[in-house]
Amino acid sequence: MFSRILVAVATLATSVFSAPLIWAQGAPYPTRTVTIVVPLAPGGGVDTIARVFAEKLRDRLGQPVVVENRPGAGGVLGSDYVAKSAPDGYTLLMTTNAEVLAKFLHKSVPFDVTKDFASVSLLATAPMVLLASPNAPVKSFPEVIAYAKANPGKLSYGTPGVGSPHHFAGEMLKKTAGIDLVHVPYRGTGPALTDLLASQIPLLFATTIAVMPHIEAGKIRVLASGEVTRSALLAQVPTIAESGLPNFSIDAWFGVVAPAGTPASVIARLNEALIGVGDMPEVRNRLTALGYNMILSSPERLREVVLADHEKYGNLIPELGLR
């Protein structure tokens, strides 16, 4: 009799204590705050698009969505943090081609961009532009080349960090033009732009997103664009390719990834929400005005872009001697 009572009590206890677990496992995602990690300082293009999407994702997901900046090592620290986070959909990474480039431009990278992330969606692309400070000794792209050849190592350019697409653009410019420029890495475009406006650095590679208000106000000068063809937003600005370096081409893409192993159902939910936000007229108009080309996509499409860039830069960087 006593043993039957013990069995009954044990059965009741098991069902009581397992109920919350069963409920939690069956609860629809998400049930708490979702964090989008930006691996750079506030104020740049990556941070801007993350905050625009986060603001609208709250309504789509029914939970708070916050942006957390984790700058350092050209984006490697924040990206590694997400790669090693729980694969539950609550920690996401605002990623760019910087995470692909990192493997080839850093001596050691603690994550594998092709294996440690689950793709969610592409969001946009943006032109990469070369900018000059108000007091820079150059006022056009040809002047940059001429000045750098006449004064090796005397002209510097800022970027959001080592291993960023901006850094790659600068090093590719040095190699293809045969000039000597000094790289000045920052912890994001925001701090670099501050120094450019104050004429602490003469040149800056940036995406149009972070700098359009200052361009329109005439505070900084756009010298050239890294796109193959001229940007519709800056139709008067020549490309580097048409300015004497015909094989020069680079832009930036932006997307969202989660840690590898995130359930497919969670990825699908996030993808649906991101595409819904990207289709909102106020979001599309706001980001297009800043220079983004909106290209919301399937997870598979983002995965294809990552793998294609991985192969492209894996071949190109050693050829240019940029490692």
C-alpha positions in Angstrom: 0.0 0.0 0.0 2.8 2.4 1.0 4.7 1.7 -2.3 1.6 2.4 -4.3 1.2 5.8 -2.6 4.9 6.6 -3.3 4.4 5.7 -7.0 1.3 7.9 -7.2 3.1 10.8 -5.5 6.1 10.5 -7.8 3.8 10.4 -10.9 2.0 13.5 -9.8 5.2 15.3 -9.0 6.6 14.4 -12.5 3.6 15.7 -14.3 3.5 19.0 -12.2 7.2 19.8 -12.7 7.3 18.9 -16.3 4.2 20.9 -17.2 6.1 24.3 -17.5 8.8 22.6 -19.6 6.2 21.1 -22.0 4.4 24.5 -22.2 7.7 26.3 -22.8 8.7 23.9 -25.6 5.3 24.3 -27.2 5.1 28.1 -26.8 5.3 30.0 -30.2 8.5 31.9 -30.9 9.3 34.5 -29.6 8.3 34.7 -25.9 10.8 37.3 -24.8 13.1 40.0 -26.1 15.1 39.4 -29.3 18.5 41.0 -29.5 20.2 42.1 -32.8 23.9 42.4 -32.3 25.7 45.1 -34.3 29.5 44.2 -34.2 30.4 47.9 -34.7 30.0 51.2 -32.9 26.7 53.2 -33.1 26.2 55.6 -35.9 27.3 53.7 -39.0 25.4 52.1 -41.8 25.1 48.6 -40.1 23.8 50.2 -36.9 21.3 52.4 -38.9 19.7 49.5 -40.8 19.6 47.4 -37.6 17.7 50.1 -35.7 15.2 50.8 -38.5 14.3 47.1 -38.7 14.3 46.5 -34.9 11.8 49.4 -34.4 9.3 47.7 -36.7 10.0 44.1 -35.8 8.6 44.6 -32.4 5.1 44.7 -33.9 5.7 41.8 -36.2 7.1 39.5 -33.6 5.0 40.7 -30.6 8.1 41.1 -28.4 10.7 43.8 -27.8 13.6 43.8 -30.3 16.7 45.6 -29.2 20.0 46.5 -30.8 23.2 45.8 -28.9 26.5 47.2 -30.2 29.5 45.0 -29.5 32.4 46.7 -31.4 35.9 45.4 -31.6 38.5 43.8 -34.0 36.6 45.1 -37.1 33.4 43.3 -36.2 35.0 40.0 -35.2 34.2 40.2 -31.4 30.5 40.8 -31.9 30.2 38.2 -34.6 32.0 35.6 -32.5 29.7 36.4 -29.6 26.6 35.6 -31.8 28.3 32.5 -33.3 28.7 31.1 -29.7 25.2 32.2 -28.5 22.4 29.8 -27.9 20.7 28.8 -31.2 17.3 29.8 -30.1 16.5 32.8 -32.2 16.9 35.4 -29.4 20.4 36.5 -30.4 20.9 37.6 -34.0 23.7 39.2 -35.9 23.4 42.1 -38.3 26.0 40.9 -40.8 27.8 42.2 -43.9 30.5 41.0 -46.2 32.9 42.0 -43.4 32.3 38.7 -41.8 33.4 36.9 -45.0 36.4 39.2 -45.4 37.5 38.7 -41.8 38.8 35.2 -42.5 41.2 36.5 -45.1 42.2 39.8 -43.6 42.8 38.8 -40.0 45.5 36.6 -38.7 43.1 34.6 -36.6 39.3 34.5 -36.6 37.4 32.4 -34.0 34.4 31.6 -36.2 33.7 30.1 -39.6 31.3 32.2 -41.5 30.3 29.3 -43.7 29.5 26.9 -40.8 28.7 28.9 -37.6 25.7 30.9 -38.8 22.3 30.1 -40.1 21.2 32.6 -42.8 17.9 34.4 -42.2 17.6 37.1 -44.9 19.5 39.7 -47.0 18.2 43.2 -46.3 20.0 45.5 -48.7 23.1 46.6 -50.5 24.8 50.0 -50.5 27.5 51.8 -52.5 30.9 52.2 -51.0 32.2 55.8 -51.5 35.5 57.5 -51.0 35.1 60.8 -49.1 37.4 63.7 -48.4 37.4 66.0 -45.4 36.8 69.8 -45.7 40.5 70.5 -45.5 41.9 67.5 -47.4 44.7 68.3 -49.8 42.8 66.5 -52.6 39.5 67.5 -54.2 39.0 64.7 -56.8 39.9 61.1 -57.2 42.7 61.8 -59.8 44.2 64.2 -57.2 44.2 61.4 -54.6 46.3 59.2 -57.0 48.6 62.1 -57.9 49.1 63.3 -54.4 49.7 59.8 -53.0 52.3 59.1 -55.7 54.1 62.3 -55.0 53.8 61.9 -51.2 54.1 58.2 -50.3 52.6 57.4 -46.9 51.5 61.0 -46.3 47.8 60.4 -47.1 45.6 58.4 -44.7 42.1 56.9 -44.9 39.7 55.9 -42.2 37.5 52.8 -42.0 35.2 51.1 -39.5 37.9 48.6 -38.7 40.5 46.1 -39.9 38.9 43.4 -42.1 35.8 45.5 -43.0 34.7 45.9 -46.6 35.9 49.5 -46.3 39.4 48.3 -45.3 39.4 45.9 -48.3 38.4 48.8 -50.6 41.3 50.9 -49.3 43.9 48.1 -49.6 42.6 47.2 -53.1 42.9 50.8 -54.1 46.5 50.9 -52.9 47.4 47.7 -54.7 45.7 48.4 -58.0 46.7 52.1 -58.2 50.3 51.4 -57.0 50.1 54.0 -54.2 50.9 54.1 -50.5 48.0 55.1 -48.2 48.0 54.8 -44.4 45.0 52.8 -42.9 43.4 54.3 -39.8 41.0 51.8 -38.3 38.1 52.9 -36.0 35.5 51.0 -34.0 32.8 51.9 -36.5 31.9 54.5 -39.2 30.5 56.9 -36.6 33.8 57.7 -34.9 35.6 57.7 -38.2 33.1 60.2 -39.6 33.5 62.4 -36.6 37.2 62.7 -37.3 36.7 63.2 -41.0 34.4 66.2 -40.3 37.0 67.6 -37.9 39.7 67.1 -40.6 41.6 64.7 -38.3 41.8 62.3 -41.2 41.7 63.4 -44.9 39.9 60.4 -46.5 37.3 57.9 -45.5 35.7 54.9 -47.1 32.1 54.6 -46.1 28.7 53.4 -47.3 26.3 56.2 -48.3 23.9 55.4 -45.4 26.1 56.9 -42.7 27.2 60.0 -44.6 24.3 61.2 -46.9 23.2 64.1 -44.6 26.7 65.4 -44.4 27.1 65.1 -48.2 23.9 66.9 -48.8 24.9 69.7 -46.4 28.2 70.1 -48.2 30.3 69.2 -45.1 32.3 66.5 -46.9 33.1 65.8 -50.5 32.4 62.5 -52.4 35.4 61.7 -54.6 34.3 58.4 -56.2 32.1 55.3 -55.8 33.2 51.7 -55.7 30.2 50.4 -57.7 30.5 49.1 -61.2 28.1 51.7 -62.5 27.2 55.1 -61.0 24.7 55.1 -58.1 21.3 56.6 -58.9 21.6 58.5 -55.6 24.9 60.0 -56.6 24.7 60.1 -60.3 27.2 63.0 -60.6 29.8 61.0 -58.7 32.2 59.0 -60.9 33.1 55.4 -60.1 36.7 54.4 -59.3 36.4 52.0 -62.3 35.7 54.8 -64.8 38.4 56.9 -63.2 41.4 54.8 -64.3 41.0 51.5 -62.4 38.6 49.5 -64.6 38.6 46.3 -62.5 37.8 48.0 -59.3 34.4 47.0 -57.8 33.1 46.8 -54.3 29.9 47.5 -52.4 28.5 46.4 -49.1 25.6 44.0 -48.4 23.6 43.7 -45.2 21.8 40.7 -43.8 20.7 38.9 -40.7 22.0 35.6 -39.4 21.5 33.5 -36.3 23.7 30.9 -34.6 24.1 27.7 -36.5 21.6 25.1 -35.3 18.7 27.6 -34.9 15.4 25.7 -35.6 14.1 26.0 -39.1 10.7 27.1 -37.8 12.4 30.0 -36.0 14.4 31.0 -39.1 11.2 30.9 -41.1 9.4 33.1 -38.5 12.2 35.7 -38.5 12.5 35.7 -42.3 8.7 36.3 -42.7 8.9 39.2 -40.2 12.0 40.8 -41.8 10.4 40.7 -45.3 7.2 42.2 -43.9 9.2 45.1 -42.4 11.2 45.6 -45.6 8.0 45.8 -47.6 6.6 48.6 -45.5 6.6 51.8 -47.6 7.9 54.0 -44.7 10.8 51.7 -44.1 11.6 51.3 -47.8 11.4 55.0 -48.5 13.5 55.9 -45.5 16.3 53.5 -46.3 16.3 54.2 -50.0 16.7 57.9 -49.3 19.9 57.0 -47.3 21.3 55.0 -50.2 20.3 51.5 -49.5 19.1 49.2 -52.3 16.5 47.0 -50.7 16.8 43.3 -51.5 14.9 41.2 -49.0 15.5 37.5 -49.6 15.1 33.9 -48.6 17.6 32.3 -46.2 18.9 30.3 -49.1 19.7 33.4 -51.2 21.8 34.9 -48.3 23.6 31.6 -48.0 24.4 31.7 -51.7 25.8 35.3 -51.4 28.0 34.3 -48.4 29.5 31.3 -50.2 30.0 33.2 -53.4 31.9 36.0 -51.6 33.8 33.5 -49.6 35.1 32.0 -52.9 35.6 35.4 -54.5 37.6 37.0 -51.7 39.4 33.8 -50.9 40.9 33.9 -54.4 41.3 37.7 -54.8 42.9 38.7 -51.5 45.9 36.4 -51.9 46.3 37.6 -55.5 46.4 41.2 -54.3 48.8 40.3 -51.5 46.4 41.9 -48.9 46.5 39.3 -46.2 
